[in-house]
Amino acid sequence: MNIITVHGSTKKKRLLAESATYFMVEELLPRHRTLQIEILFSNLMQESGVCGFCNAFTSREFLIEIDKKIDTYSMIETICHEMIHVKQHARRELKNYDHKQMSVLWKNERHSLEPKNYAEFPWEKEAYEYEFKYAKKFLEISGVL
């Protein structure tokens, strides 16, 4: 059974984040049953300058940080974006971060993590390409907005 826990922010935001995360698991990883995903609302934008971040501890254990001050739609879209990264790690498409060598394997091809436009990395392109599609679908199904 997949386990999703959410910490921080308001009860309403936690429930919405949990619902969006379960939706994304069903959409992206319907056969996975052993995922552990923790979502933490924090001052991420203030501390790091980003709305969301996905940290993969293993191919089954993840921490997603979301900035606690973003609006509801941005929160949903950010969760969709970060869940695409969860999918990439769970399916082993994105793996072997080597911070010493500043590289990562994306679909078994080594990519340098040297500073460049972050949105140009292929795993980020995929996440940006599909985040809106999934956010829109979730919002239509759930009737949130």
The first five atom37 places (N, CA, C, CB, O) and aatype in JSON, in Angstrom:
{
  "aatype": [12, 2, 9, 9, 16, 19, 8, 7, 15, 16, 11, 11, 11, 1, 10, 10, 0, 6, 15, 0, 16, 18, 13, 12, 19, 6, 6, 10, 10, 14, 1, 8, 1, 16, 10, 5, 9, 6, 9, 10, 13, 15, 2, 10, 12, 5, 6, 15, 7, 19, 4, 7, 13, 4, 2, 0, 13, 16, 15, 1, 6, 13, 10, 9, 6, 9, 3, 11, 11, 9, 3, 16, 18, 15, 12, 9, 6, 16, 9, 4, 8, 6, 12, 9, 8, 19, 11, 5, 8, 0, 1, 1, 6, 10, 11, 2, 18, 3, 8, 11, 5, 12, 15, 19, 10, 17, 11, 2, 6, 1, 8, 15, 10, 6, 14, 11, 2, 18, 0, 6, 13, 14, 17, 6, 11, 6, 0, 18, 6, 18, 6, 13, 11, 18, 0, 11, 11, 13, 10, 6, 9, 15, 7, 19, 10],
  "atom_mask": [
    [1, 1, 1, 1, 1],
    [1, 1, 1, 1, 1],
    [1, 1, 1, 1, 1],
    [1, 1, 1, 1, 1],
    [1, 1, 1, 1, 1],
    [1, 1, 1, 1, 1],
    [1, 1, 1, 1, 1],
    [1, 1, 1, 0, 1],
    [1, 1, 1, 1, 1],
    [1, 1, 1, 1, 1],
    [1, 1, 1, 1, 1],
    [1, 1, 1, 1, 1],
    [1, 1, 1, 1, 1],
    [1, 1, 1, 1, 1],
    [1, 1, 1, 1, 1],
    [1, 1, 1, 1, 1],
    [1, 1, 1, 1, 1],
    [1, 1, 1, 1, 1],
    [1, 1, 1, 1, 1],
    [1, 1, 1, 1, 1],
    [1, 1, 1, 1, 1],
    [1, 1, 1, 1, 1],
    [1, 1, 1, 1, 1],
    [1, 1, 1, 1, 1],
    [1, 1, 1, 1, 1],
    [1, 1, 1, 1, 1],
    [1, 1, 1, 1, 1],
    [1, 1, 1, 1, 1],
    [1, 1, 1, 1, 1],
    [1, 1, 1, 1, 1],
    [1, 1, 1, 1, 1],
    [1, 1, 1, 1, 1],
    [1, 1, 1, 1, 1],
    [1, 1, 1, 1, 1],
    [1, 1, 1, 1, 1],
    [1, 1, 1, 1, 1],
    [1, 1, 1, 1, 1],
    [1, 1, 1, 1, 1],
    [1, 1, 1, 1, 1],
    [1, 1, 1, 1, 1],
    [1, 1, 1, 1, 1],
    [1, 1, 1, 1, 1],
    [1, 1, 1, 1, 1],
    [1, 1, 1, 1, 1],
    [1, 1, 1, 1, 1],
    [1, 1, 1, 1, 1],
    [1, 1, 1, 1, 1],
    [1, 1, 1, 1, 1],
    [1, 1, 1, 0, 1],
    [1, 1, 1, 1, 1],
    [1, 1, 1, 1, 1],
    [1, 1, 1, 0, 1],
    [1, 1, 1, 1, 1],
    [1, 1, 1, 1, 1],
    [1, 1, 1, 1, 1],
    [1, 1, 1, 1, 1],
    [1, 1, 1, 1, 1],
    [1, 1, 1, 1, 1],
    [1, 1, 1, 1, 1],
    [1, 1, 1, 1, 1],
    [1, 1, 1, 1, 1],
    [1, 1, 1, 1, 1],
    [1, 1, 1, 1, 1],
    [1, 1, 1, 1, 1],
    [1, 1, 1, 1, 1],
    [1, 1, 1, 1, 1],
    [1, 1, 1, 1, 1],
    [1, 1, 1, 1, 1],
    [1, 1, 1, 1, 1],
    [1, 1, 1, 1, 1],
    [1, 1, 1, 1, 1],
    [1, 1, 1, 1, 1],
    [1, 1, 1, 1, 1],
    [1, 1, 1, 1, 1],
    [1, 1, 1, 1, 1],
    [1, 1, 1, 1, 1],
    [1, 1, 1, 1, 1],
    [1, 1, 1, 1, 1],
    [1, 1, 1, 1, 1],
    [1, 1, 1, 1, 1],
    [1, 1, 1, 1, 1],
    [1, 1, 1, 1, 1],
    [1, 1, 1, 1, 1],
    [1, 1, 1, 1, 1],
    [1, 1, 1, 1, 1],
    [1, 1, 1, 1, 1],
    [1, 1, 1, 1, 1],
    [1, 1, 1, 1, 1],
    [1, 1, 1, 1, 1],
    [1, 1, 1, 1, 1],
    [1, 1, 1, 1, 1],
    [1, 1, 1, 1, 1],
    [1, 1, 1, 1, 1],
    [1, 1, 1, 1, 1],
    [1, 1, 1, 1, 1],
    [1, 1, 1, 1, 1],
    [1, 1, 1, 1, 1],
    [1, 1, 1, 1, 1],
    [1, 1, 1, 1, 1],
    [1, 1, 1, 1, 1],
    [1, 1, 1, 1, 1],
    [1, 1, 1, 1, 1],
    [1, 1, 1, 1, 1],
    [1, 1, 1, 1, 1],
    [1, 1, 1, 1, 1],
    [1, 1, 1, 1, 1],
    [1, 1, 1, 1, 1],
    [1, 1, 1, 1, 1],
    [1, 1, 1, 1, 1],
    [1, 1, 1, 1, 1],
    [1, 1, 1, 1, 1],
    [1, 1, 1, 1, 1],
    [1, 1, 1, 1, 1],
    [1, 1, 1, 1, 1],
    [1, 1, 1, 1, 1],
    [1, 1, 1, 1, 1],
    [1, 1, 1, 1, 1],
    [1, 1, 1, 1, 1],
    [1, 1, 1, 1, 1],
    [1, 1, 1, 1, 1],
    [1, 1, 1, 1, 1],
    [1, 1, 1, 1, 1],
    [1, 1, 1, 1, 1],
    [1, 1, 1, 1, 1],
    [1, 1, 1, 1, 1],
    [1, 1, 1, 1, 1],
    [1, 1, 1, 1, 1],
    [1, 1, 1, 1, 1],
    [1, 1, 1, 1, 1],
    [1, 1, 1, 1, 1],
    [1, 1, 1, 1, 1],
    [1, 1, 1, 1, 1],
    [1, 1, 1, 1, 1],
    [1, 1, 1, 1, 1],
    [1, 1, 1, 1, 1],
    [1, 1, 1, 1, 1],
    [1, 1, 1, 1, 1],
    [1, 1, 1, 1, 1],
    [1, 1, 1, 1, 1],
    [1, 1, 1, 1, 1],
    [1, 1, 1, 1, 1],
    [1, 1, 1, 1, 1],
    [1, 1, 1, 0, 1],
    [1, 1, 1, 1, 1],
    [1, 1, 1, 1, 1]
  ],
  "atom_positions": [
    [[0.83, -1.17, 0.0], [0.0, 0.0, 0.0], [0.88, 1.25, 0.0], [-0.95, -0.01, 1.21], [1.81, 1.36, 0.8]],
    [[0.6, 2.17, -0.89], [1.34, 3.42, -0.93], [1.0, 4.26, 0.29], [1.02, 4.2, -2.22], [-0.15, 4.28, 0.75]],
    [[2.0, 4.95, 0.82], [1.82, 5.79, 1.99], [2.18, 7.22, 1.62], [2.67, 5.28, 3.19], [3.29, 7.51, 1.19]],
    [[1.22, 8.11, 1.8], [1.44, 9.53, 1.53], [1.13, 10.29, 2.8], [0.57, 10.05, 0.33], [0.04, 10.17, 3.35]],
    [[2.1, 11.08, 3.27], [1.89, 11.91, 4.45], [2.18, 13.35, 4.09], [2.79, 11.44, 5.63], [3.06, 13.64, 3.27]],
    [[1.44, 14.26, 4.71], [1.59, 15.68, 4.42], [1.73, 16.43, 5.74], [0.38, 16.22, 3.59], [0.98, 16.19, 6.68]],
    [[2.71, 17.34, 5.8], [2.99, 18.11, 7.01], [3.03, 19.6, 6.69], [4.33, 17.66, 7.66], [3.45, 20.0, 5.61]],
    [[2.6, 20.41, 7.66], [2.66, 21.85, 7.52], [1.41, 22.42, 6.89], [0.0, 0.0, 0.0], [0.53, 21.67, 6.47]],
    [[1.34, 23.73, 6.82], [0.25, 24.48, 6.21], [-1.08, 24.21, 6.93], [0.12, 24.13, 4.74], [-1.09, 23.8, 8.09]],
    [[-2.17, 24.45, 6.23], [-3.5, 24.28, 6.82], [-4.05, 22.88, 6.52], [-4.47, 25.35, 6.28], [-3.57, 22.2, 5.62]],
    [[-5.05, 22.48, 7.29], [-5.66, 21.17, 7.08], [-6.22, 21.06, 5.67], [-6.77, 20.92, 8.12], [-6.09, 20.02, 5.02]],
    [[-6.86, 22.14, 5.18], [-7.44, 22.15, 3.84], [-6.37, 21.92, 2.77], [-8.18, 23.48, 3.58], [-6.56, 21.13, 1.84]],
    [[-5.23, 22.62, 2.9], [-4.14, 22.46, 1.93], [-3.52, 21.06, 2.03], [-3.06, 23.52, 2.16], [-3.17, 20.47, 1.01]],
    [[-3.39, 20.54, 3.24], [-2.83, 19.19, 3.41], [-3.71, 18.16, 2.73], [-2.67, 18.85, 4.9], [-3.21, 17.28, 2.03]],
    [[-5.03, 18.26, 2.93], [-5.96, 17.3, 2.31], [-5.95, 17.41, 0.79], [-7.39, 17.52, 2.83], [-5.99, 16.39, 0.1]],
    [[-5.89, 18.62, 0.28], [-5.83, 18.83, -1.16], [-4.53, 18.28, -1.74], [-5.97, 20.31, -1.5], [-4.53, 17.65, -2.8]],
    [[-3.42, 18.52, -1.05], [-2.12, 18.01, -1.51], [-2.12, 16.49, -1.5], [-0.99, 18.56, -0.62], [-1.61, 15.86, -2.43]],
    [[-2.67, 15.89, -0.47], [-2.74, 14.43, -0.38], [-3.59, 13.87, -1.52], [-3.32, 14.0, 0.99], [-3.21, 12.89, -2.16]],
    [[-4.73, 14.49, -1.78], [-5.62, 14.05, -2.85], [-4.93, 14.16, -4.21], [-6.91, 14.87, -2.84], [-5.02, 13.24, -5.02]],
    [[-4.25, 15.28, -4.47], [-3.54, 15.48, -5.74], [-2.42, 14.46, -5.9], [-2.97, 16.9, -5.82], [-2.17, 13.98, -7.0]],
    [[-1.75, 14.13, -4.81], [-0.65, 13.16, -4.87], [-1.17, 11.76, -5.17], [0.13, 13.16, -3.54], [-0.6, 11.06, -6.0]],
    [[-2.25, 11.35, -4.51], [-2.85, 10.05, -4.83], [-3.31, 10.0, -6.28], [-4.03, 9.75, -3.88], [-3.14, 8.98, -6.95]],
    [[-3.9, 11.09, -6.76], [-4.31, 11.17, -8.16], [-3.12, 10.94, -9.09], [-4.96, 12.55, -8.45], [-3.21, 10.17, -10.04]],
    [[-2.01, 11.61, -8.79], [-0.83, 11.49, -9.64], [-0.23, 10.09, -9.59], [0.22, 12.51, -9.23], [0.27, 9.6, -10.6]],
    [[-0.27, 9.45, -8.45], [0.22, 8.06, -8.35], [-0.62, 7.17, -9.26], [0.17, 7.54, -6.88], [-0.08, 6.34, -9.99]],
    [[-1.93, 7.35, -9.23], [-2.81, 6.55, -10.09], [-2.56, 6.83, -11.57], [-4.27, 6.83, -9.76], [-2.59, 5.92, -12.39]],
    [[-2.31, 8.08, -11.9], [-2.06, 8.47, -13.3], [-0.72, 7.97, -13.81], [-2.13, 9.97, -13.44], [-0.62, 7.46, -14.93]],
    [[0.31, 8.1, -13.0], [1.68, 7.85, -13.47], [2.23, 6.47, -13.08], [2.58, 8.9, -12.93], [3.02, 5.89, -13.81]],
    [[1.81, 5.98, -11.93], [2.41, 4.74, -11.39], [1.31, 3.81, -10.85], [3.44, 5.07, -10.27], [1.37, 3.42, -9.68]],
    [[0.33, 3.46, -11.66], [-0.82, 2.72, -11.14], [-0.51, 1.34, -10.57], [-1.81, 2.56, -12.23], [-1.27, 0.83, -9.74]],
    [[0.58, 0.73, -10.98], [0.92, -0.61, -10.47], [1.84, -0.58, -9.26], [1.56, -1.43, -11.56], [2.09, -1.62, -8.65]],
    [[2.35, 0.57, -8.91], [3.23, 0.69, -7.75], [2.39, 0.67, -6.47], [4.09, 1.99, -7.82], [1.39, 1.38, -6.37]],
    [[2.81, -0.14, -5.52], [2.07, -0.27, -4.27], [2.95, -0.08, -3.04], [1.41, -1.62, -4.2], [2.49, -0.26, -1.91]],
    [[4.21, 0.29, -3.23], [5.13, 0.4, -2.09], [5.8, 1.76, -2.01], [6.19, -0.69, -2.17], [6.9, 1.88, -1.47]],
    [[5.16, 2.79, -2.55], [5.73, 4.13, -2.5], [5.5, 4.77, -1.14], [5.14, 5.0, -3.62], [4.44, 4.6, -0.53]],
    [[6.49, 5.51, -0.69], [6.36, 6.32, 0.51], [6.69, 7.75, 0.11], [7.29, 5.81, 1.69], [7.84, 8.06, -0.21]],
    [[5.69, 8.6, 0.13], [5.86, 9.98, -0.3], [5.47, 10.89, 0.84], [5.01, 10.28, -1.57], [4.34, 10.85, 1.34]],
    [[6.41, 11.71, 1.26], [6.15, 12.71, 2.3], [6.14, 14.08, 1.63], [7.22, 12.64, 3.45], [7.05, 14.41, 0.86]],
    [[5.12, 14.85, 1.93], [5.04, 16.21, 1.41], [5.18, 17.15, 2.6], [3.69, 16.46, 0.63], [4.51, 17.0, 3.62]],
    [[6.05, 18.12, 2.44], [6.32, 19.08, 3.5], [6.12, 20.49, 2.96], [7.75, 18.89, 4.06], [6.77, 20.9, 2.0]],
    [[5.22, 21.23, 3.59], [5.05, 22.64, 3.26], [6.06, 23.43, 4.09], [3.58, 23.14, 3.52], [6.12, 23.28, 5.31]],
    [[6.84, 24.28, 3.42], [7.88, 25.03, 4.11], [8.07, 26.4, 3.45], [9.21, 24.25, 4.1], [7.34, 26.76, 2.53]],
    [[9.05, 27.14, 3.92], [9.42, 28.44, 3.34], [10.41, 28.22, 2.2], [10.03, 29.39, 4.42], [11.45, 28.87, 2.15]],
    [[10.1, 27.32, 1.3], [11.02, 26.91, 0.25], [11.42, 28.06, -0.67], [10.4, 25.8, -0.57], [12.59, 28.2, -1.01]],
    [[10.46, 28.88, -1.06], [10.76, 30.0, -1.97], [11.75, 30.96, -1.3], [9.46, 30.75, -2.37], [12.7, 31.42, -1.93]],
    [[11.52, 31.26, -0.06], [12.39, 32.17, 0.68], [13.79, 31.57, 0.85], [11.78, 32.48, 2.06], [14.79, 32.28, 0.75]],
    [[13.85, 30.27, 1.11], [15.12, 29.61, 1.38], [15.88, 29.22, 0.12], [14.9, 28.39, 2.21], [17.11, 29.3, 0.08]],
    [[15.15, 28.79, -0.94], [15.81, 28.25, -2.13], [15.43, 28.95, -3.44], [15.49, 26.81, -2.24], [16.09, 28.74, -4.45]],
    [[14.4, 29.75, -3.42], [13.98, 30.44, -4.63], [13.17, 29.59, -5.59], [0.0, 0.0, 0.0], [13.02, 29.95, -6.76]],
    [[12.62, 28.46, -5.11], [11.8, 27.59, -5.96], [10.48, 27.28, -5.24], [12.55, 26.26, -6.3], [10.38, 27.41, -4.02]],
    [[9.47, 26.88, -6.03], [8.15, 26.55, -5.47], [8.07, 25.12, -4.96], [7.07, 26.77, -6.51], [7.31, 24.81, -4.04]],
    [[8.87, 24.24, -5.56], [8.81, 22.83, -5.19], [10.12, 22.12, -5.44], [0.0, 0.0, 0.0], [10.94, 22.56, -6.25]],
    [[10.29, 21.01, -4.73], [11.51, 20.23, -4.87], [11.2, 18.77, -4.54], [12.65, 20.79, -3.95], [10.45, 18.5, -3.6]],
    [[11.77, 17.86, -5.29], [11.6, 16.42, -5.04], [12.95, 15.82, -4.68], [10.99, 15.7, -6.28], [13.92, 15.95, -5.43]],
    [[13.0, 15.16, -3.54], [14.21, 14.48, -3.11], [13.91, 12.98, -3.07], [14.7, 15.0, -1.72], [13.03, 12.54, -2.34]],
    [[14.64, 12.2, -3.86], [14.46, 10.74, -3.9], [15.53, 10.1, -3.02], [14.54, 10.2, -5.37], [16.72, 10.23, -3.29]],
    [[15.1, 9.41, -1.98], [16.04, 8.7, -1.11], [16.35, 7.32, -1.68], [15.48, 8.58, 0.33], [17.48, 6.84, -1.61]],
    [[15.31, 6.7, -2.25], [15.44, 5.44, -2.97], [14.45, 5.53, -4.13], [15.14, 4.17, -2.03], [13.86, 6.58, -4.36]],
    [[14.28, 4.44, -4.86], [13.29, 4.45, -5.94], [11.86, 4.28, -5.41], [13.6, 3.35, -6.96], [10.92, 4.17, -6.19]],
    [[11.71, 4.25, -4.08], [10.39, 4.1, -3.46], [10.11, 5.12, -2.36], [10.25, 2.71, -2.89], [8.97, 5.24, -1.91]],
    [[11.13, 5.87, -1.92], [10.96, 6.81, -0.82], [11.3, 8.23, -1.27], [11.85, 6.41, 0.38], [12.39, 8.5, -1.78]],
    [[10.33, 9.15, -1.06], [10.48, 10.5, -1.58], [10.03, 11.55, -0.58], [9.69, 10.65, -2.87], [9.15, 11.32, 0.25]],
    [[10.66, 12.7, -0.68], [10.24, 13.89, 0.06], [10.0, 14.98, -0.97], [11.3, 14.32, 1.13], [10.89, 15.33, -1.74]],
    [[8.79, 15.51, -0.97], [8.46, 16.64, -1.84], [8.24, 17.84, -0.94], [7.19, 16.34, -2.73], [7.4, 17.82, -0.04]],
    [[9.0, 18.9, -1.2], [8.82, 20.15, -0.47], [8.06, 21.11, -1.36], [10.18, 20.76, -0.02], [8.34, 21.22, -2.55]],
    [[7.09, 21.81, -0.77], [6.27, 22.77, -1.48], [6.3, 24.07, -0.68], [4.8, 22.24, -1.68], [6.21, 24.05, 0.55]],
    [[6.43, 25.19, -1.39], [6.39, 26.48, -0.69], [4.99, 26.69, -0.12], [6.77, 27.64, -1.65], [4.0, 26.54, -0.83]],
    [[4.92, 27.04, 1.15], [3.63, 27.14, 1.82], [2.83, 28.38, 1.44], [3.83, 27.11, 3.3], [1.66, 28.48, 1.79]],
    [[3.44, 29.32, 0.75], [2.75, 30.58, 0.43], [2.16, 30.63, -0.98], [3.69, 31.72, 0.61], [1.5, 31.61, -1.33]],
    [[2.37, 29.6, -1.79], [1.84, 29.65, -3.16], [0.33, 29.41, -3.15], [2.55, 28.61, -4.06], [-0.2, 28.77, -2.24]],
    [[-0.33, 29.93, -4.18], [-1.78, 29.79, -4.27], [-2.17, 28.34, -4.59], [-2.35, 30.75, -5.33], [-1.32, 27.51, -4.92]],
    [[-3.45, 28.06, -4.5], [-3.96, 26.69, -4.66], [-3.61, 26.11, -6.03], [-5.46, 26.67, -4.46], [-3.14, 24.98, -6.11]],
    [[-3.84, 26.86, -7.1], [-3.55, 26.32, -8.43], [-2.05, 26.02, -8.57], [-4.01, 27.3, -9.53], [-1.67, 24.97, -9.07]],
    [[-1.21, 26.95, -8.13], [0.25, 26.74, -8.23], [0.68, 25.55, -7.4], [1.0, 28.0, -7.77], [1.6, 24.82, -7.79]],
    [[0.04, 25.34, -6.26], [0.36, 24.18, -5.43], [0.06, 22.89, -6.18], [-0.42, 24.22, -4.1], [0.87, 21.96, -6.19]],
    [[-1.12, 22.82, -6.81], [-1.51, 21.62, -7.56], [-0.54, 21.39, -8.72], [-2.96, 21.75, -8.09], [-0.07, 20.27, -8.93]],
    [[-0.24, 22.44, -9.47], [0.67, 22.31, -10.6], [2.07, 21.89, -10.14], [0.75, 23.63, -11.39], [2.74, 21.09, -10.8]],
    [[2.51, 22.42, -9.01], [3.83, 22.06, -8.47], [3.85, 20.61, -8.02], [4.2, 22.98, -7.29], [4.83, 19.9, -8.25]],
    [[2.78, 20.15, -7.39], [2.71, 18.74, -6.99], [2.75, 17.85, -8.23], [1.42, 18.46, -6.17], [3.44, 16.84, -8.24]],
    [[2.03, 18.22, -9.27], [2.05, 17.44, -10.52], [3.47, 17.4, -11.09], [1.08, 18.04, -11.56], [3.93, 16.35, -11.51]],
    [[4.15, 18.53, -11.1], [5.53, 18.61, -11.6], [6.44, 17.69, -10.79], [6.05, 20.07, -11.55], [7.18, 16.89, -11.35]],
    [[6.37, 17.8, -9.47], [7.26, 17.0, -8.62], [6.91, 15.52, -8.67], [7.19, 17.49, -7.17], [7.79, 14.68, -8.54]],
    [[5.63, 15.2, -8.87], [5.24, 13.79, -9.0], [5.74, 13.18, -10.3], [3.73, 13.66, -8.9], [5.93, 11.97, -10.38]],
    [[5.93, 13.99, -11.32], [6.55, 13.48, -12.54], [8.0, 13.09, -12.23], [6.5, 14.55, -13.69], [8.49, 12.1, -12.77]],
    [[8.67, 13.84, -11.37], [10.02, 13.44, -10.94], [9.97, 12.16, -10.1], [10.69, 14.58, -10.12], [10.86, 11.31, -10.21]],
    [[8.94, 12.01, -9.28], [8.78, 10.75, -8.53], [8.67, 9.59, -9.51], [7.52, 10.81, -7.6], [9.31, 8.56, -9.33]],
    [[7.86, 9.77, -10.55], [7.71, 8.73, -11.58], [9.05, 8.41, -12.22], [6.7, 9.17, -12.65], [9.38, 7.24, -12.44]],
    [[9.82, 9.44, -12.53], [11.11, 9.25, -13.19], [12.06, 8.44, -12.3], [11.75, 10.61, -13.52], [12.79, 7.58, -12.8]],
    [[12.05, 8.71, -11.02], [12.91, 7.95, -10.1], [12.36, 6.54, -9.87], [13.04, 8.68, -8.75], [13.13, 5.58, -9.86]],
    [[11.05, 6.42, -9.68], [10.45, 5.11, -9.4], [10.63, 4.14, -10.56], [8.96, 5.27, -9.08], [10.82, 2.94, -10.36]],
    [[10.58, 4.67, -11.77], [10.78, 3.83, -12.97], [12.26, 3.76, -13.36], [9.96, 4.38, -14.14], [12.61, 3.16, -14.38]],
    [[13.09, 4.35, -12.57], [14.55, 4.34, -12.78], [14.95, 5.0, -14.1], [15.07, 2.9, -12.74], [15.96, 4.63, -14.7]],
    [[14.17, 5.96, -14.55], [14.54, 6.76, -15.72], [15.59, 7.78, -15.34], [13.29, 7.45, -16.32], [16.47, 8.12, -16.14]],
    [[15.5, 8.28, -14.13], [16.43, 9.26, -13.58], [17.08, 8.63, -12.36], [15.7, 10.62, -13.21], [16.4, 8.28, -11.4]],
    [[18.42, 8.49, -12.42], [19.09, 7.78, -11.32], [20.57, 8.14, -11.27], [18.92, 6.26, -11.48], [21.1, 8.84, -12.14]],
    [[21.19, 7.64, -10.24], [22.64, 7.76, -10.05], [23.15, 9.19, -10.06], [23.36, 6.98, -11.11], [24.08, 9.54, -10.78]],
    [[22.52, 10.03, -9.24], [23.07, 11.37, -9.05], [24.48, 11.23, -8.52], [22.19, 12.24, -8.09], [24.71, 10.54, -7.52]],
    [[25.4, 11.87, -9.15], [26.79, 11.87, -8.69], [27.18, 13.33, -8.49], [27.76, 11.15, -9.72], [27.59, 14.02, -9.42]],
    [[27.03, 13.79, -7.26], [27.29, 15.2, -6.97], [28.78, 15.54, -7.07], [26.78, 15.55, -5.57], [29.15, 16.68, -7.35]],
    [[29.6, 14.55, -6.86], [31.05, 14.77, -7.0], [31.41, 15.01, -8.47], [31.84, 13.55, -6.45], [32.17, 15.93, -8.78]],
    [[30.87, 14.19, -9.36], [31.11, 14.31, -10.8], [30.16, 15.3, -11.47], [30.98, 12.94, -11.48], [30.3, 15.61, -12.65]],
    [[29.17, 15.8, -10.69], [28.14, 16.7, -11.23], [27.45, 16.08, -12.46], [28.76, 18.07, -11.61], [27.4, 16.68, -13.53]],
    [[26.93, 14.85, -12.26], [26.26, 14.17, -13.37], [25.12, 13.3, -12.85], [27.27, 13.31, -14.17], [24.99, 13.05, -11.65]],
    [[24.29, 12.85, -13.78], [23.15, 12.01, -13.48], [22.89, 11.13, -14.7], [21.9, 12.85, -13.1], [23.25, 11.49, -15.83]],
    [[22.25, 9.98, -14.46], [21.82, 9.14, -15.59], [20.35, 9.43, -15.88], [22.03, 7.63, -15.28], [19.5, 9.33, -14.99]],
    [[20.06, 9.78, -17.11], [18.69, 9.97, -17.59], [18.47, 8.97, -18.71], [18.42, 11.45, -18.06], [19.06, 9.08, -19.78]],
    [[17.61, 8.0, -18.46], [17.32, 6.94, -19.42], [18.62, 6.31, -19.91], [16.5, 7.49, -20.61], [18.83, 6.1, -21.11]],
    [[19.49, 6.0, -18.94], [20.78, 5.34, -19.13], [21.8, 6.14, -19.94], [20.56, 4.02, -19.79], [22.76, 5.58, -20.46]],
    [[21.59, 7.42, -20.05], [22.56, 8.29, -20.71], [23.06, 9.32, -19.69], [21.93, 9.0, -21.97], [22.26, 10.0, -19.05]],
    [[24.37, 9.42, -19.55], [24.97, 10.34, -18.58], [24.8, 11.78, -19.04], [26.46, 10.02, -18.37], [25.07, 12.12, -20.19]],
    [[24.33, 12.63, -18.1], [24.15, 14.06, -18.36], [24.91, 14.86, -17.31], [22.64, 14.45, -18.36], [24.87, 14.54, -16.12]],
    [[25.59, 15.87, -17.77], [26.3, 16.77, -16.87], [25.31, 17.68, -16.15], [27.34, 17.61, -17.64], [24.32, 18.12, -16.74]],
    [[25.58, 17.95, -14.91], [24.76, 18.87, -14.14], [25.43, 20.23, -14.01], [24.47, 18.31, -12.75], [25.1, 21.03, -13.14]],
    [[26.38, 20.47, -14.9], [27.06, 21.76, -14.89], [26.03, 22.87, -15.02], [28.11, 21.85, -16.02], [25.02, 22.71, -15.7]],
    [[26.3, 23.99, -14.38], [25.32, 25.09, -14.42], [24.92, 25.46, -15.85], [25.88, 26.31, -13.71], [25.76, 25.77, -16.7]],
    [[23.63, 25.42, -16.08], [23.03, 25.88, -17.32], [21.57, 26.13, -17.01], [23.22, 24.84, -18.5], [21.16, 26.03, -15.85]],
    [[20.78, 26.43, -18.0], [19.36, 26.66, -17.77], [18.72, 25.35, -17.29], [18.67, 27.17, -19.06], [18.61, 24.39, -18.04]],
    [[18.31, 25.34, -16.02], [17.77, 24.13, -15.4], [16.6, 23.55, -16.18], [17.34, 24.42, -13.97], [16.45, 22.33, -16.25]],
    [[15.79, 24.39, -16.77], [14.62, 23.94, -17.52], [15.0, 23.19, -18.79], [13.74, 25.12, -17.87], [14.14, 22.56, -19.41]],
    [[16.26, 23.23, -19.18], [16.7, 22.55, -20.4], [17.1, 21.08, -20.16], [17.87, 23.29, -21.0], [17.29, 20.34, -21.12]],
    [[17.22, 20.67, -18.9], [17.51, 19.25, -18.65], [16.32, 18.43, -19.13], [17.79, 18.99, -17.12], [15.18, 18.84, -18.95]],
    [[16.56, 17.26, -19.75], [15.45, 16.49, -20.33], [14.4, 16.06, -19.3], [15.99, 15.27, -21.02], [13.21, 16.0, -19.64]],
    [[14.8, 15.76, -18.07], [13.84, 15.35, -17.05], [12.98, 16.55, -16.62], [14.57, 14.75, -15.82], [11.82, 16.37, -16.24]],
    [[13.54, 17.74, -16.67], [12.76, 18.94, -16.36], [11.83, 19.29, -17.52], [13.7, 20.12, -16.05], [10.69, 19.71, -17.3]],
    [[12.3, 19.11, -18.74], [11.44, 19.36, -19.9], [10.18, 18.5, -19.81], [12.2, 19.08, -21.22], [9.07, 18.97, -20.05]],
    [[10.37, 17.21, -19.47], [9.22, 16.32, -19.35], [8.28, 16.81, -18.25], [9.69, 14.88, -19.05], [7.06, 16.84, -18.46]],
    [[8.8, 17.18, -17.1], [7.96, 17.64, -16.0], [7.21, 18.91, -16.36], [8.8, 17.87, -14.75], [6.02, 19.04, -16.07]],
    [[7.89, 19.87, -17.0], [7.23, 21.11, -17.4], [6.2, 20.86, -18.49], [8.25, 22.12, -17.89], [5.16, 21.52, -18.53]],
    [[6.48, 19.91, -19.37], [5.56, 19.62, -20.47], [4.23, 19.06, -19.98], [6.2, 18.65, -21.44], [3.18, 19.38, -20.54]],
    [[4.26, 18.24, -18.93], [3.05, 17.54, -18.5], [2.39, 18.08, -17.24], [3.37, 16.13, -18.28], [1.28, 17.67, -16.92]],
    [[3.04, 18.99, -16.52], [2.47, 19.47, -15.25], [1.09, 20.1, -15.44], [3.41, 20.47, -14.61], [0.18, 19.85, -14.65]],
    [[0.94, 20.92, -16.49], [-0.34, 21.6, -16.72], [-1.44, 20.59, -17.07], [-0.19, 22.63, -17.85], [-2.56, 20.71, -16.57]],
    [[-1.12, 19.62, -17.91], [-2.09, 18.61, -18.33], [-2.67, 17.88, -17.11], [-1.44, 17.6, -19.3], [-3.88, 17.73, -16.99]],
    [[-1.79, 17.44, -16.22], [-2.25, 16.71, -15.04], [-2.95, 17.61, -14.05], [-1.08, 16.02, -14.37], [-3.94, 17.2, -13.43]],
    [[-2.47, 18.84, -13.87], [-3.12, 19.77, -12.96], [-4.55, 20.06, -13.44], [-2.31, 21.1, -12.84], [-5.49, 20.06, -12.65]],
    [[-4.7, 20.29, -14.71], [-6.02, 20.57, -15.29], [-6.95, 19.37, -15.1], [-5.9, 20.91, -16.8], [-8.11, 19.53, -14.71]],
    [[-6.44, 18.17, -15.36], [-7.26, 16.96, -15.21], [-7.69, 16.77, -13.75], [-6.47, 15.72, -15.7], [-8.84, 16.45, -13.47]],
    [[-6.74, 16.97, -12.83], [-7.07, 16.83, -11.41], [-8.14, 17.85, -11.0], [-5.81, 17.02, -10.53], [-9.1, 17.51, -10.32]],
    [[-7.96, 19.09, -11.43], [-8.91, 20.13, -11.06], [-10.3, 19.87, -11.66], [-8.4, 21.51, -11.52], [-11.31, 20.14, -11.01]],
    [[-10.36, 19.34, -12.86], [-11.65, 19.0, -13.47], [-12.34, 17.86, -12.71], [-11.45, 18.61, -14.96], [-13.54, 17.92, -12.43]],
    [[-11.57, 16.83, -12.39], [-12.13, 15.66, -11.7], [-12.55, 16.0, -10.28], [-11.14, 14.53, -11.69], [-13.61, 15.57, -9.83]],
    [[-11.71, 16.76, -9.58], [-11.97, 17.05, -8.17], [-12.94, 18.21, -7.97], [-10.68, 17.34, -7.47], [-13.55, 18.32, -6.9]],
    [[-13.08, 19.07, -8.97], [-13.96, 20.24, -8.84], [-13.45, 21.28, -7.89], [0.0, 0.0, 0.0], [-14.23, 22.04, -7.32]],
    [[-12.14, 21.34, -7.7], [-11.54, 22.27, -6.73], [-11.72, 23.71, -7.13], [-10.08, 21.97, -6.57], [-12.12, 24.53, -6.31]],
    [[-11.43, 24.04, -8.38], [-11.54, 25.44, -8.81], [-12.7, 25.64, -9.76], [-10.24, 25.9, -9.48], [-12.94, 26.76, -10.22]]
  ]
}
